[in-house]
């Protein structure tokens, strides 16, 4: 059994490549904004580490669902043509 850490993240923004969400900006109480790949955020949400979102399995795809937050209305930023999520 994995010991749950006390760290909780909040999604504060979306990172887009064209029209696709490729990542999210996460924030904790003791750090600045951390750009994070979509797949990592989905994993964190499924384990309860995201305060304002949960992960749901729908049509064999993991979907993030905002909790008290409409994720599509969050501030978004575009990656440049040559930028990638690391």
N, C-alpha and C positions, 0 to 999 in steps of 0.2 A: 504494500500500500504506500502510495506516494504521500509524503508530508506536504500539506498545502502551505505555501509561503504567504506572508502577509501582504504581498505586493498586489495591488489592483491597478489596472490601467483604465483610462478613459479615452475613447476615440474622440478626437477633436477636429479631424479633417480627413478628406479623401485625397488619394494620389491617383491621377488619371493618366492614361496613355491613350490619346484619342478619346473615344467614348467609354473605354473600359476602365473599371477600377482595378488597379494593380497593387494598391497598398493603402495604408491608413497612417495618419499621424497619431501616435499614442502619447499620452502624458500621464505621469505619476505625480504624487504630491512632492517628491524629492528630486525631480529631474525636469529637464526641459522637454521639448517635443522630440519624439523618437520616430523617424520614418520606418515603417515595418511592412514587410510583404503581406499581401492579402492572406496567403495560406497560413502564415504564422499567426495572424490575428484570428483566423477561424479556429486554429488549434487552441489559442489562449481563451477564446470565448467559450469553446466547448468544455473547457476545464474550469470555467467560472472565474477567470482572471480579468475579464472585461466588465467594468461596472455598468456601462450603458448599452451593452449588446449581449445577445446570446447567439449560439449557432444551432441551426436546425438542419436535419437531413431531409431534402426534398428532391425527388426524382434522381436519386443517386448523386446529388450535388449538395455540398455544404453551403448554406445561405446564412448570412449574418442578418439578424433582426434586431433593430434598435429597441431599447427598453427606456421609455421616456424620452427618446431622441429619434427623430427621423433622419437616418443616416444619409439619405440622398439630399437633404437640405444643409448638411454641414459644408463648411468652407472647403473648396477643392482647389487643387493646383495641378497643372499639367507637367508631365515630364518632358524634357526636351527630346528632340528627334534621336539624339545619341545617348541619352541617359537611360539607365536601367536601375531596377531595384536590386540592391546588393543583399 
